[in-house]
Amino acid sequence: MKNRIKEFRAIHDTTQEELAKQLQVSRQTILAIEKDKYDPSLKLAFKIAKFFKVSVEEIFIDK
């Protein structure tokens, strides 16, 4: 599953570390999701969307 997390982090001027801390996950988890090596749980996907104040569909793209 493709995602736009890196793009949204840039828009919000947020580092992987800051995002990970807010979501209570490791920076490595954020990195793996961004590189399409790990699909987050539904709960984490919704937390990410809530953090950026957008819908899940705006961040995650089914390829």
mmCIF file as Biopython writes it, N, C-alpha, C and O atoms, coordinates in Angstrom:
data_model
#
loop_
_atom_site.group_PDB
_atom_site.id
_atom_site.type_symbol
_atom_site.label_atom_id
_atom_site.label_alt_id
_atom_site.label_comp_id
_atom_site.label_asym_id
_atom_site.label_entity_id
_atom_site.label_seq_id
_atom_site.pdbx_PDB_ins_code
_atom_site.Cartn_x
_atom_site.Cartn_y
_atom_site.Cartn_z
_atom_site.occupancy
_atom_site.B_iso_or_equiv
_atom_site.auth_seq_id
_atom_site.auth_asym_id
_atom_site.pdbx_PDB_model_num
ATOM 1   N N  . MET A ? 1  ? 0.844  -1.176 0.000  1.0 0.0 1  A 1 
ATOM 2   C CA . MET A ? 1  ? 0.000  0.000  0.000  1.0 0.0 1  A 1 
ATOM 3   C C  . MET A ? 1  ? 0.887  1.237  0.000  1.0 0.0 1  A 1 
ATOM 4   O O  . MET A ? 1  ? 1.751  1.393  0.863  1.0 0.0 1  A 1 
ATOM 5   N N  . LYS A ? 2  ? 0.671  2.096  -0.955 1.0 0.0 2  A 1 
ATOM 6   C CA . LYS A ? 2  ? 1.420  3.358  -1.030 1.0 0.0 2  A 1 
ATOM 7   C C  . LYS A ? 2  ? 0.877  4.335  0.011  1.0 0.0 2  A 1 
ATOM 8   O O  . LYS A ? 2  ? -0.265 4.229  0.458  1.0 0.0 2  A 1 
ATOM 9   N N  . ASN A ? 3  ? 1.727  5.284  0.378  1.0 0.0 3  A 1 
ATOM 10  C CA . ASN A ? 3  ? 1.261  6.294  1.329  1.0 0.0 3  A 1 
ATOM 11  C C  . ASN A ? 3  ? 1.945  7.631  1.059  1.0 0.0 3  A 1 
ATOM 12  O O  . ASN A ? 3  ? 2.940  7.713  0.339  1.0 0.0 3  A 1 
ATOM 13  N N  . ARG A ? 4  ? 1.383  8.666  1.656  1.0 0.0 4  A 1 
ATOM 14  C CA . ARG A ? 4  ? 1.895  10.027 1.466  1.0 0.0 4  A 1 
ATOM 15  C C  . ARG A ? 4  ? 2.371  10.628 2.798  1.0 0.0 4  A 1 
ATOM 16  O O  . ARG A ? 4  ? 2.349  11.847 2.973  1.0 0.0 4  A 1 
ATOM 17  N N  . ILE A ? 5  ? 2.796  9.781  3.722  1.0 0.0 5  A 1 
ATOM 18  C CA . ILE A ? 5  ? 3.205  10.265 5.042  1.0 0.0 5  A 1 
ATOM 19  C C  . ILE A ? 5  ? 4.366  11.246 4.933  1.0 0.0 5  A 1 
ATOM 20  O O  . ILE A ? 5  ? 4.343  12.302 5.565  1.0 0.0 5  A 1 
ATOM 21  N N  . LYS A ? 6  ? 5.367  10.912 4.150  1.0 0.0 6  A 1 
ATOM 22  C CA . LYS A ? 6  ? 6.525  11.795 4.009  1.0 0.0 6  A 1 
ATOM 23  C C  . LYS A ? 6  ? 6.091  13.169 3.496  1.0 0.0 6  A 1 
ATOM 24  O O  . LYS A ? 6  ? 6.567  14.198 3.977  1.0 0.0 6  A 1 
ATOM 25  N N  . GLU A ? 7  ? 5.191  13.177 2.522  1.0 0.0 7  A 1 
ATOM 26  C CA . GLU A ? 7  ? 4.669  14.426 1.967  1.0 0.0 7  A 1 
ATOM 27  C C  . GLU A ? 7  ? 3.930  15.242 3.037  1.0 0.0 7  A 1 
ATOM 28  O O  . GLU A ? 7  ? 4.125  16.452 3.147  1.0 0.0 7  A 1 
ATOM 29  N N  . PHE A ? 8  ? 3.089  14.574 3.815  1.0 0.0 8  A 1 
ATOM 30  C CA . PHE A ? 8  ? 2.353  15.276 4.868  1.0 0.0 8  A 1 
ATOM 31  C C  . PHE A ? 8  ? 3.285  15.744 5.987  1.0 0.0 8  A 1 
ATOM 32  O O  . PHE A ? 8  ? 3.058  16.796 6.586  1.0 0.0 8  A 1 
ATOM 33  N N  . ARG A ? 9  ? 4.337  14.962 6.269  1.0 0.0 9  A 1 
ATOM 34  C CA . ARG A ? 9  ? 5.309  15.414 7.274  1.0 0.0 9  A 1 
ATOM 35  C C  . ARG A ? 9  ? 5.986  16.690 6.815  1.0 0.0 9  A 1 
ATOM 36  O O  . ARG A ? 9  ? 6.211  17.599 7.614  1.0 0.0 9  A 1 
ATOM 37  N N  . ALA A ? 10 ? 6.314  16.764 5.526  1.0 0.0 10 A 1 
ATOM 38  C CA . ALA A ? 10 ? 6.967  17.963 4.980  1.0 0.0 10 A 1 
ATOM 39  C C  . ALA A ? 10 ? 6.033  19.166 5.070  1.0 0.0 10 A 1 
ATOM 40  O O  . ALA A ? 10 ? 6.461  20.256 5.450  1.0 0.0 10 A 1 
ATOM 41  N N  . ILE A ? 11 ? 4.780  18.978 4.729  1.0 0.0 11 A 1 
ATOM 42  C CA . ILE A ? 11 ? 3.798  20.068 4.794  1.0 0.0 11 A 1 
ATOM 43  C C  . ILE A ? 11 ? 3.674  20.593 6.222  1.0 0.0 11 A 1 
ATOM 44  O O  . ILE A ? 11 ? 3.553  21.798 6.443  1.0 0.0 11 A 1 
ATOM 45  N N  . HIS A ? 12 ? 3.706  19.673 7.189  1.0 0.0 12 A 1 
ATOM 46  C CA . HIS A ? 12 ? 3.531  20.043 8.599  1.0 0.0 12 A 1 
ATOM 47  C C  . HIS A ? 12 ? 4.855  20.269 9.318  1.0 0.0 12 A 1 
ATOM 48  O O  . HIS A ? 12 ? 4.878  20.493 10.528 1.0 0.0 12 A 1 
ATOM 49  N N  . ASP A ? 13 ? 5.962  20.209 8.569  1.0 0.0 13 A 1 
ATOM 50  C CA . ASP A ? 13 ? 7.299  20.417 9.134  1.0 0.0 13 A 1 
ATOM 51  C C  . ASP A ? 13 ? 7.514  19.540 10.377 1.0 0.0 13 A 1 
ATOM 52  O O  . ASP A ? 13 ? 7.895  20.023 11.443 1.0 0.0 13 A 1 
ATOM 53  N N  . THR A ? 14 ? 7.260  18.246 10.204 1.0 0.0 14 A 1 
ATOM 54  C CA . THR A ? 14 ? 7.363  17.279 11.293 1.0 0.0 14 A 1 
ATOM 55  C C  . THR A ? 14 ? 8.395  16.208 10.934 1.0 0.0 14 A 1 
ATOM 56  O O  . THR A ? 14 ? 8.388  15.689 9.818  1.0 0.0 14 A 1 
ATOM 57  N N  . THR A ? 15 ? 9.268  15.881 11.863 1.0 0.0 15 A 1 
ATOM 58  C CA . THR A ? 15 ? 10.264 14.834 11.622 1.0 0.0 15 A 1 
ATOM 59  C C  . THR A ? 15 ? 9.645  13.466 11.890 1.0 0.0 15 A 1 
ATOM 60  O O  . THR A ? 15 ? 8.574  13.349 12.487 1.0 0.0 15 A 1 
ATOM 61  N N  . GLN A ? 16 ? 10.348 12.441 11.432 1.0 0.0 16 A 1 
ATOM 62  C CA . GLN A ? 16 ? 9.905  11.074 11.736 1.0 0.0 16 A 1 
ATOM 63  C C  . GLN A ? 16 ? 9.858  10.867 13.242 1.0 0.0 16 A 1 
ATOM 64  O O  . GLN A ? 16 ? 8.930  10.249 13.763 1.0 0.0 16 A 1 
ATOM 65  N N  . GLU A ? 17 ? 10.846 11.379 13.929 1.0 0.0 17 A 1 
ATOM 66  C CA . GLU A ? 17 ? 10.924 11.233 15.385 1.0 0.0 17 A 1 
ATOM 67  C C  . GLU A ? 17 ? 9.733  11.901 16.076 1.0 0.0 17 A 1 
ATOM 68  O O  . GLU A ? 17 ? 9.128  11.320 16.976 1.0 0.0 17 A 1 
ATOM 69  N N  . GLU A ? 18 ? 9.403  13.109 15.658 1.0 0.0 18 A 1 
ATOM 70  C CA . GLU A ? 18 ? 8.263  13.827 16.261 1.0 0.0 18 A 1 
ATOM 71  C C  . GLU A ? 18 ? 6.951  13.100 16.003 1.0 0.0 18 A 1 
ATOM 72  O O  . GLU A ? 18 ? 6.114  12.978 16.898 1.0 0.0 18 A 1 
ATOM 73  N N  . LEU A ? 19 ? 6.776  12.619 14.782 1.0 0.0 19 A 1 
ATOM 74  C CA . LEU A ? 19 ? 5.557  11.892 14.449 1.0 0.0 19 A 1 
ATOM 75  C C  . LEU A ? 19 ? 5.475  10.606 15.261 1.0 0.0 19 A 1 
ATOM 76  O O  . LEU A ? 19 ? 4.424  10.280 15.813 1.0 0.0 19 A 1 
ATOM 77  N N  . ALA A ? 20 ? 6.569  9.887  15.330 1.0 0.0 20 A 1 
ATOM 78  C CA . ALA A ? 20 ? 6.601  8.631  16.087 1.0 0.0 20 A 1 
ATOM 79  C C  . ALA A ? 20 ? 6.239  8.867  17.553 1.0 0.0 20 A 1 
ATOM 80  O O  . ALA A ? 20 ? 5.478  8.100  18.144 1.0 0.0 20 A 1 
ATOM 81  N N  . LYS A ? 21 ? 6.783  9.922  18.126 1.0 0.0 21 A 1 
ATOM 82  C CA . LYS A ? 21 ? 6.504  10.234 19.532 1.0 0.0 21 A 1 
ATOM 83  C C  . LYS A ? 21 ? 5.013  10.528 19.728 1.0 0.0 21 A 1 
ATOM 84  O O  . LYS A ? 21 ? 4.409  10.042 20.684 1.0 0.0 21 A 1 
ATOM 85  N N  . GLN A ? 22 ? 4.425  11.307 18.842 1.0 0.0 22 A 1 
ATOM 86  C CA . GLN A ? 22 ? 3.007  11.646 18.939 1.0 0.0 22 A 1 
ATOM 87  C C  . GLN A ? 22 ? 2.116  10.410 18.790 1.0 0.0 22 A 1 
ATOM 88  O O  . GLN A ? 22 ? 1.058  10.323 19.413 1.0 0.0 22 A 1 
ATOM 89  N N  . LEU A ? 23 ? 2.548  9.464  17.966 1.0 0.0 23 A 1 
ATOM 90  C CA . LEU A ? 23 ? 1.753  8.264  17.701 1.0 0.0 23 A 1 
ATOM 91  C C  . LEU A ? 23 ? 2.106  7.109  18.625 1.0 0.0 23 A 1 
ATOM 92  O O  . LEU A ? 23 ? 1.468  6.057  18.591 1.0 0.0 23 A 1 
ATOM 93  N N  . GLN A ? 24 ? 3.128  7.313  19.452 1.0 0.0 24 A 1 
ATOM 94  C CA . GLN A ? 24 ? 3.597  6.306  20.405 1.0 0.0 24 A 1 
ATOM 95  C C  . GLN A ? 24 ? 4.081  5.033  19.707 1.0 0.0 24 A 1 
ATOM 96  O O  . GLN A ? 24 ? 3.751  3.914  20.103 1.0 0.0 24 A 1 
ATOM 97  N N  . VAL A ? 25 ? 4.868  5.244  18.664 1.0 0.0 25 A 1 
ATOM 98  C CA . VAL A ? 25 ? 5.529  4.150  17.956 1.0 0.0 25 A 1 
ATOM 99  C C  . VAL A ? 25 ? 6.999  4.537  17.792 1.0 0.0 25 A 1 
ATOM 100 O O  . VAL A ? 25 ? 7.391  5.656  18.122 1.0 0.0 25 A 1 
ATOM 101 N N  . SER A ? 26 ? 7.805  3.613  17.284 1.0 0.0 26 A 1 
ATOM 102 C CA . SER A ? 26 ? 9.221  3.935  17.072 1.0 0.0 26 A 1 
ATOM 103 C C  . SER A ? 26 ? 9.410  4.698  15.761 1.0 0.0 26 A 1 
ATOM 104 O O  . SER A ? 26 ? 8.562  4.652  14.870 1.0 0.0 26 A 1 
ATOM 105 N N  . ARG A ? 27 ? 10.532 5.393  15.665 1.0 0.0 27 A 1 
ATOM 106 C CA . ARG A ? 27 ? 10.868 6.083  14.429 1.0 0.0 27 A 1 
ATOM 107 C C  . ARG A ? 27 ? 11.046 5.066  13.311 1.0 0.0 27 A 1 
ATOM 108 O O  . ARG A ? 27 ? 10.728 5.347  12.155 1.0 0.0 27 A 1 
ATOM 109 N N  . GLN A ? 28 ? 11.559 3.875  13.654 1.0 0.0 28 A 1 
ATOM 110 C CA . GLN A ? 28 ? 11.755 2.823  12.670 1.0 0.0 28 A 1 
ATOM 111 C C  . GLN A ? 28 ? 10.423 2.378  12.069 1.0 0.0 28 A 1 
ATOM 112 O O  . GLN A ? 28 ? 10.363 2.008  10.896 1.0 0.0 28 A 1 
ATOM 113 N N  . THR A ? 29 ? 9.352  2.412  12.872 1.0 0.0 29 A 1 
ATOM 114 C CA . THR A ? 29 ? 8.024  2.059  12.368 1.0 0.0 29 A 1 
ATOM 115 C C  . THR A ? 29 ? 7.588  3.066  11.316 1.0 0.0 29 A 1 
ATOM 116 O O  . THR A ? 29 ? 7.093  2.690  10.253 1.0 0.0 29 A 1 
ATOM 117 N N  . ILE A ? 30 ? 7.774  4.352  11.616 1.0 0.0 30 A 1 
ATOM 118 C CA . ILE A ? 30 ? 7.405  5.399  10.650 1.0 0.0 30 A 1 
ATOM 119 C C  . ILE A ? 30 ? 8.224  5.243  9.376  1.0 0.0 30 A 1 
ATOM 120 O O  . ILE A ? 30 ? 7.685  5.345  8.274  1.0 0.0 30 A 1 
ATOM 121 N N  . LEU A ? 31 ? 9.515  4.997  9.518  1.0 0.0 31 A 1 
ATOM 122 C CA . LEU A ? 31 ? 10.396 4.807  8.365  1.0 0.0 31 A 1 
ATOM 123 C C  . LEU A ? 31 ? 9.924  3.623  7.516  1.0 0.0 31 A 1 
ATOM 124 O O  . LEU A ? 31 ? 9.846  3.734  6.292  1.0 0.0 31 A 1 
ATOM 125 N N  . ALA A ? 32 ? 9.614  2.510  8.145  1.0 0.0 32 A 1 
ATOM 126 C CA . ALA A ? 32 ? 9.168  1.315  7.422  1.0 0.0 32 A 1 
ATOM 127 C C  . ALA A ? 32 ? 7.853  1.569  6.687  1.0 0.0 32 A 1 
ATOM 128 O O  . ALA A ? 32 ? 7.676  1.109  5.559  1.0 0.0 32 A 1 
ATOM 129 N N  . ILE A ? 33 ? 6.938  2.293  7.313  1.0 0.0 33 A 1 
ATOM 130 C CA . ILE A ? 33 ? 5.666  2.618  6.659  1.0 0.0 33 A 1 
ATOM 131 C C  . ILE A ? 33 ? 5.924  3.514  5.451  1.0 0.0 33 A 1 
ATOM 132 O O  . ILE A ? 33 ? 5.386  3.277  4.369  1.0 0.0 33 A 1 
ATOM 133 N N  . GLU A ? 34 ? 6.749  4.545  5.637  1.0 0.0 34 A 1 
ATOM 134 C CA . GLU A ? 34 ? 7.053  5.466  4.534  1.0 0.0 34 A 1 
ATOM 135 C C  . GLU A ? 34 ? 7.692  4.753  3.350  1.0 0.0 34 A 1 
ATOM 136 O O  . GLU A ? 34 ? 7.437  5.118  2.202  1.0 0.0 34 A 1 
ATOM 137 N N  . LYS A ? 35 ? 8.514  3.747  3.608  1.0 0.0 35 A 1 
ATOM 138 C CA . LYS A ? 35 ? 9.211  3.036  2.541  1.0 0.0 35 A 1 
ATOM 139 C C  . LYS A ? 35 ? 8.406  1.852  2.012  1.0 0.0 35 A 1 
ATOM 140 O O  . LYS A ? 35 ? 8.927  1.026  1.264  1.0 0.0 35 A 1 
ATOM 141 N N  . ASP A ? 36 ? 7.126  1.772  2.405  1.0 0.0 36 A 1 
ATOM 142 C CA . ASP A ? 36 ? 6.225  0.703  1.954  1.0 0.0 36 A 1 
ATOM 143 C C  . ASP A ? 36 ? 6.722  -0.686 2.334  1.0 0.0 36 A 1 
ATOM 144 O O  . ASP A ? 36 ? 6.449  -1.660 1.631  1.0 0.0 36 A 1 
ATOM 145 N N  . LYS A ? 37 ? 7.446  -0.780 3.437  1.0 0.0 37 A 1 
ATOM 146 C CA . LYS A ? 37 ? 7.922  -2.074 3.919  1.0 0.0 37 A 1 
ATOM 147 C C  . LYS A ? 37 ? 7.024  -2.621 5.022  1.0 0.0 37 A 1 
ATOM 148 O O  . LYS A ? 37 ? 7.183  -3.766 5.446  1.0 0.0 37 A 1 
ATOM 149 N N  . TYR A ? 38 ? 6.082  -1.805 5.487  1.0 0.0 38 A 1 
ATOM 150 C CA . TYR A ? 38 ? 5.197  -2.204 6.579  1.0 0.0 38 A 1 
ATOM 151 C C  . TYR A ? 38 ? 3.863  -1.493 6.408  1.0 0.0 38 A 1 
ATOM 152 O O  . TYR A ? 38 ? 3.816  -0.274 6.244  1.0 0.0 38 A 1 
ATOM 153 N N  . ASP A ? 39 ? 2.782  -2.261 6.448  1.0 0.0 39 A 1 
ATOM 154 C CA . ASP A ? 39 ? 1.450  -1.671 6.421  1.0 0.0 39 A 1 
ATOM 155 C C  . ASP A ? 39 ? 0.975  -1.518 7.863  1.0 0.0 39 A 1 
ATOM 156 O O  . ASP A ? 39 ? 0.938  -2.497 8.608  1.0 0.0 39 A 1 
ATOM 157 N N  . PRO A ? 40 ? 0.611  -0.305 8.262  1.0 0.0 40 A 1 
ATOM 158 C CA . PRO A ? 40 ? 0.195  -0.095 9.649  1.0 0.0 40 A 1 
ATOM 159 C C  . PRO A ? 40 ? -1.150 -0.762 9.935  1.0 0.0 40 A 1 
ATOM 160 O O  . PRO A ? 40 ? -1.930 -1.047 9.026  1.0 0.0 40 A 1 
ATOM 161 N N  . SER A ? 41 ? -1.396 -0.999 11.212 1.0 0.0 41 A 1 
ATOM 162 C CA . SER A ? 41 ? -2.705 -1.502 11.609 1.0 0.0 41 A 1 
ATOM 163 C C  . SER A ? 41 ? -3.743 -0.434 11.292 1.0 0.0 41 A 1 
ATOM 164 O O  . SER A ? 41 ? -3.408 0.732  11.087 1.0 0.0 41 A 1 
ATOM 165 N N  . LEU A ? 42 ? -4.979 -0.836 11.256 1.0 0.0 42 A 1 
ATOM 166 C CA . LEU A ? 42 ? -6.056 0.119  10.993 1.0 0.0 42 A 1 
ATOM 167 C C  . LEU A ? 42 ? -6.068 1.209  12.059 1.0 0.0 42 A 1 
ATOM 168 O O  . LEU A ? 42 ? -6.276 2.384  11.757 1.0 0.0 42 A 1 
ATOM 169 N N  . LYS A ? 43 ? -5.845 0.810  13.299 1.0 0.0 43 A 1 
ATOM 170 C CA . LYS A ? 43 ? -5.823 1.772  14.413 1.0 0.0 43 A 1 
ATOM 171 C C  . LYS A ? 43 ? -4.719 2.816  14.205 1.0 0.0 43 A 1 
ATOM 172 O O  . LYS A ? 43 ? -4.950 4.011  14.391 1.0 0.0 43 A 1 
ATOM 173 N N  . LEU A ? 44 ? -3.529 2.364  13.823 1.0 0.0 44 A 1 
ATOM 174 C CA . LEU A ? 44 ? -2.414 3.291  13.594 1.0 0.0 44 A 1 
ATOM 175 C C  . LEU A ? 44 ? -2.685 4.170  12.374 1.0 0.0 44 A 1 
ATOM 176 O O  . LEU A ? 44 ? -2.364 5.358  12.385 1.0 0.0 44 A 1 
ATOM 177 N N  . ALA A ? 45 ? -3.267 3.601  11.332 1.0 0.0 45 A 1 
ATOM 178 C CA . ALA A ? 45 ? -3.594 4.386  10.140 1.0 0.0 45 A 1 
ATOM 179 C C  . ALA A ? 45 ? -4.538 5.536  10.497 1.0 0.0 45 A 1 
ATOM 180 O O  . ALA A ? 45 ? -4.364 6.658  10.022 1.0 0.0 45 A 1 
ATOM 181 N N  . PHE A ? 46 ? -5.535 5.251  11.334 1.0 0.0 46 A 1 
ATOM 182 C CA . PHE A ? 46 ? -6.459 6.303  11.746 1.0 0.0 46 A 1 
ATOM 183 C C  . PHE A ? 46 ? -5.771 7.336  12.634 1.0 0.0 46 A 1 
ATOM 184 O O  . PHE A ? 46 ? -6.089 8.523  12.559 1.0 0.0 46 A 1 
ATOM 185 N N  . LYS A ? 47 ? -4.829 6.899  13.474 1.0 0.0 47 A 1 
ATOM 186 C CA . LYS A ? 47 ? -4.085 7.843  14.308 1.0 0.0 47 A 1 
ATOM 187 C C  . LYS A ? 47 ? -3.248 8.786  13.445 1.0 0.0 47 A 1 
ATOM 188 O O  . LYS A ? 47 ? -3.160 9.982  13.721 1.0 0.0 47 A 1 
ATOM 189 N N  . ILE A ? 48 ? -2.638 8.234  12.404 1.0 0.0 48 A 1 
ATOM 190 C CA . ILE A ? 48 ? -1.831 9.049  11.484 1.0 0.0 48 A 1 
ATOM 191 C C  . ILE A ? 48 ? -2.722 10.078 10.792 1.0 0.0 48 A 1 
ATOM 192 O O  . ILE A ? 48 ? -2.380 11.258 10.725 1.0 0.0 48 A 1 
ATOM 193 N N  . ALA A ? 49 ? -3.858 9.628  10.283 1.0 0.0 49 A 1 
ATOM 194 C CA . ALA A ? 49 ? -4.789 10.532 9.603  1.0 0.0 49 A 1 
ATOM 195 C C  . ALA A ? 49 ? -5.273 11.623 10.553 1.0 0.0 49 A 1 
ATOM 196 O O  . ALA A ? 49 ? -5.360 12.789 10.168 1.0 0.0 49 A 1 
ATOM 197 N N  . LYS A ? 50 ? -5.584 11.253 11.779 1.0 0.0 50 A 1 
ATOM 198 C CA . LYS A ? 50 ? -6.059 12.226 12.768 1.0 0.0 50 A 1 
ATOM 199 C C  . LYS A ? 50 ? -4.966 13.253 13.068 1.0 0.0 50 A 1 
ATOM 200 O O  . LYS A ? 50 ? -5.247 14.444 13.204 1.0 0.0 50 A 1 
ATOM 201 N N  . PHE A ? 51 ? -3.728 12.792 13.170 1.0 0.0 51 A 1 
ATOM 202 C CA . PHE A ? 51 ? -2.617 13.694 13.446 1.0 0.0 51 A 1 
ATOM 203 C C  . PHE A ? 51 ? -2.515 14.775 12.365 1.0 0.0 51 A 1 
ATOM 204 O O  . PHE A ? 51 ? -2.313 15.950 12.671 1.0 0.0 51 A 1 
ATOM 205 N N  . PHE A ? 52 ? -2.657 14.368 11.100 1.0 0.0 52 A 1 
ATOM 206 C CA . PHE A ? 52 ? -2.548 15.313 9.998  1.0 0.0 52 A 1 
ATOM 207 C C  . PHE A ? 52 ? -3.876 15.982 9.643  1.0 0.0 52 A 1 
ATOM 208 O O  . PHE A ? 52 ? -3.931 16.825 8.747  1.0 0.0 52 A 1 
ATOM 209 N N  . LYS A ? 53 ? -4.944 15.605 10.348 1.0 0.0 53 A 1 
ATOM 210 C CA . LYS A ? 53 ? -6.279 16.195 10.149 1.0 0.0 53 A 1 
ATOM 211 C C  . LYS A ? 53 ? -6.784 15.991 8.717  1.0 0.0 53 A 1 
ATOM 212 O O  . LYS A ? 53 ? -7.312 16.906 8.085  1.0 0.0 53 A 1 
ATOM 213 N N  . VAL A ? 54 ? -6.602 14.755 8.229  1.0 0.0 54 A 1 
ATOM 214 C CA . VAL A ? 54 ? -7.096 14.379 6.907  1.0 0.0 54 A 1 
ATOM 215 C C  . VAL A ? 54 ? -7.718 12.988 7.009  1.0 0.0 54 A 1 
ATOM 216 O O  . VAL A ? 54 ? -7.632 12.333 8.048  1.0 0.0 54 A 1 
ATOM 217 N N  . SER A ? 55 ? -8.341 12.548 5.926  1.0 0.0 55 A 1 
ATOM 218 C CA . SER A ? 55 ? -8.922 11.212 5.928  1.0 0.0 55 A 1 
ATOM 219 C C  . SER A ? 55 ? -7.831 10.169 5.675  1.0 0.0 55 A 1 
ATOM 220 O O  . SER A ? 55 ? -6.770 10.482 5.133  1.0 0.0 55 A 1 
ATOM 221 N N  . VAL A ? 56 ? -8.103 8.949  6.068  1.0 0.0 56 A 1 
ATOM 222 C CA . VAL A ? 56 ? -7.173 7.844  5.838  1.0 0.0 56 A 1 
ATOM 223 C C  . VAL A ? 56 ? -6.888 7.699  4.341  1.0 0.0 56 A 1 
ATOM 224 O O  . VAL A ? 56 ? -5.760 7.422  3.932  1.0 0.0 56 A 1 
ATOM 225 N N  . GLU A ? 57 ? -7.943 7.892  3.530  1.0 0.0 57 A 1 
ATOM 226 C CA . GLU A ? 57 ? -7.797 7.747  2.082  1.0 0.0 57 A 1 
ATOM 227 C C  . GLU A ? 57 ? -6.858 8.790  1.472  1.0 0.0 57 A 1 
ATOM 228 O O  . GLU A ? 57 ? -6.279 8.554  0.411  1.0 0.0 57 A 1 
ATOM 229 N N  . GLU A ? 58 ? -6.705 9.922  2.122  1.0 0.0 58 A 1 
ATOM 230 C CA . GLU A ? 58 ? -5.793 10.956 1.612  1.0 0.0 58 A 1 
ATOM 231 C C  . GLU A ? 58 ? -4.335 10.570 1.852  1.0 0.0 58 A 1 
ATOM 232 O O  . GLU A ? 58 ? -3.443 11.024 1.134  1.0 0.0 58 A 1 
ATOM 233 N N  . ILE A ? 59 ? -4.096 9.742  2.849  1.0 0.0 59 A 1 
ATOM 234 C CA . ILE A ? 59 ? -2.723 9.351  3.180  1.0 0.0 59 A 1 
ATOM 235 C C  . ILE A ? 59 ? -2.339 8.018  2.544  1.0 0.0 59 A 1 
ATOM 236 O O  . ILE A ? 59 ? -1.234 7.866  2.023  1.0 0.0 59 A 1 
ATOM 237 N N  . PHE A ? 60 ? -3.246 7.070  2.588  1.0 0.0 60 A 1 
ATOM 238 C CA . PHE A ? 60 ? -2.957 5.717  2.096  1.0 0.0 60 A 1 
ATOM 239 C C  . PHE A ? 60 ? -3.679 5.465  0.774  1.0 0.0 60 A 1 
ATOM 240 O O  . PHE A ? 60 ? -4.885 5.679  0.648  1.0 0.0 60 A 1 
ATOM 241 N N  . ILE A ? 61 ? -2.896 5.001  -0.209 1.0 0.0 61 A 1 
ATOM 242 C CA . ILE A ? 61 ? -3.416 4.751  -1.542 1.0 0.0 61 A 1 
ATOM 243 C C  . ILE A ? 61 ? -3.275 3.264  -1.847 1.0 0.0 61 A 1 
ATOM 244 O O  . ILE A ? 61 ? -2.171 2.720  -1.809 1.0 0.0 61 A 1 
ATOM 245 N N  . ASP A ? 62 ? -4.386 2.614  -2.148 1.0 0.0 62 A 1 
ATOM 246 C CA . ASP A ? 62 ? -4.358 1.209  -2.522 1.0 0.0 62 A 1 
ATOM 247 C C  . ASP A ? 62 ? -3.860 1.088  -3.948 1.0 0.0 62 A 1 
ATOM 248 O O  . ASP A ? 62 ? -4.494 1.608  -4.867 1.0 0.0 62 A 1 
ATOM 249 N N  . LYS A ? 63 ? -2.739 0.412  -4.154 1.0 0.0 63 A 1 
ATOM 250 C CA . LYS A ? 63 ? -2.185 0.335  -5.511 1.0 0.0 63 A 1 
ATOM 251 C C  . LYS A ? 63 ? -2.733 -0.795 -6.309 1.0 0.0 63 A 1 
ATOM 252 O O  . LYS A ? 63 ? -2.353 -0.975 -7.466 1.0 0.0 63 A 1 
#
